Amino acid sequence: MFYDARKNDHGLPHDPFKAILAPRPVGWISSMNAAGAVNLAPYSYFNGVCSRPPMVMFASEGYKDTIAFIEETKEFVCNLATFDLREAMNETSAPHPRGVNEMERAGLAPAPSVLVRPPRVAASPCALECKWLQTVHLSDVDGNALDRHVVFGQVVGVFIDDRFLRDGLLDTAGMRPIARAGYHDYFVATPETKFSLKRPTEP
Ligand SMILES: Cc1cc2nc3c(=O)[nH]c(=O)nc-3n(C[C@H](O)[C@H](O)[C@H](O)COP(=O)(O)O)c2cc1C
């Protein structure tokens, strides 16, 4: 099949776009506003964009609390969402009124960050402490301004739970990170689904 994405005329019961662009890492983003209120929400239009210096991005479909808080204080933390934390992660996506602390609501303990003010999720095995770099406000191919915003941040501090460091390597599969797919689906990384490939130029 083929469909015209601008008409969205796929004729399927649900839009397949997110099921194609999958699995996506989940940036579980904690932020704080100028008054010190804490916010936590998952974003799967999320990824790293470079490693030196390490930088990340996430996209907000609508001007949500996370982006509003980040633009106030210019800091945020990307917590790793894991299989063990999946229910709490999902709970933090509920559309609470601005000012409600989703971390508290989901029964998650905060832990202080080192280089930024927003706390990390204590139970998450990795957290990237970020400073805001810029927000790109998107327009479509016809030049229409959209309520779609991409935030870029530089990672200035990295928390790793030492239990997942083995012989100097981070055991990603051991943390069982979850990744978002389409519909209500997710994937989980496990040792069984891991494989390795050396780049052609490597010995
Ligand atoms: C796994 C998952 C991934 C999500 N990814 C995004 C995303 O990339 N962009 C977005 O705008 N909303 C996304 N959402 C929805 C937001 O989490 C939801 O709108 C939330 O209430 C936003 O919270 P905030 O207003 O506190 O920032 C996602 C939800 C879930 C469960």
The ligand as a Gaussian input file, in Angstrom:
#p B3LYP/6-31G(d) Opt

LIG

0 1
 C        5.465000       6.519000      26.117000
 C        4.891000       7.872000      25.825000
 C        5.540000       8.705000      24.934000
 C        5.047000       9.983000      24.657000
 N        5.708000      10.774000      23.763000
 C        5.280000      12.024000      23.511000
 C        5.989000      12.865000      22.613000
 O        7.019000      12.498000      22.043000
 N        5.515000      14.129000      22.403000
 C        4.389000      14.587000      23.025000
 O        4.015000      15.733000      22.806000
 N        3.695000      13.817000      23.898000
 C        4.122000      12.553000      24.156000
 N        3.440000      11.757000      25.039000
 C        2.287000      12.307000      25.767000
 C        2.757000      13.131000      26.969000
 O        3.513000      12.345000      27.870000
 C        1.511000      13.671000      27.703000
 O        0.844000      14.588000      26.856000
 C        1.837000      14.332000      29.019000
 O        0.645000      14.650000      29.710000
 C        2.650000      15.590000      28.851000
 O        2.949000      16.046000      30.139000
 P        3.402000      17.525000      30.476000
 O        2.275000      18.431000      30.040000
 O        3.568000      17.445000      31.957000
 O        4.677000      17.800000      29.734000
 C        3.875000      10.449000      25.303000
 C        3.195000       9.589000      26.209000
 C        3.695000       8.315000      26.458000
 C        2.977000       7.406000      27.412000

